[in-house]
Amino acid sequence: MQKDRLSEWFVPKFGSRNFRLSIGILFLPYTGMVLSFTIWGSLSVDFGIDRLIAVCLLYFFGVGISAHCLDALVGKKKPWGDISPSKLWLASIISLIISFSIGLYYVFLDSWLLFPIGVIEIFFLLSYNLELFHKKFHNNGSFVISWGILPVFAGAVIQSNSISIETIIFSAIAGLVSYIFIITSRKYKELKYQNVNYKLYYKKEVILKMTSFAVIFSTVCFFILRYL
């Protein structure tokens, strides 16, 4: 059985253990996908760079840090080793406050539709990652909504306080990509914990790498085309 996740493909192979752990727990390729989805939303309407950066920061602190720290707190397995629960809680709470503050600023400025999206996201962040309500919301559907569809909506709403047809199309694509990603990720993690031969989970790892990098790369290209 795999004792920790420091051997994962998204964890740096260099630096001290604490450095590698700090980077690994952010699941940067996965977080990069979520940030890409927020950019999709922003690019689906008339956008401003300042708000695009703001919504990326909002989700980086909310999902990249807070959600992943909460995820590391639950369960008997300790995928990242014996990290102090108090440090995880502190990092999660501070990051969530920063994320919430960014969101509230734009809610009161002119993007009130961001508020209901934020409420739903916080609900899923807590119920999914802390496995509340007897894990009722710790499922693929919750992941698709909170990590795929809603980030696209948030990216559009923070820009124009509206959702366009293009936004809905992008959210559907993001939802599909997220579904493929989560079912592959679950199977990959299951095989890793069973300590099976590398060849058995290699294809799953390739799919995860290709999906995350394709989403991030296509987003960069899309942004360049729209911005230039």
Beta strands, then each sheet from edge to edge (+ up, - down):
end
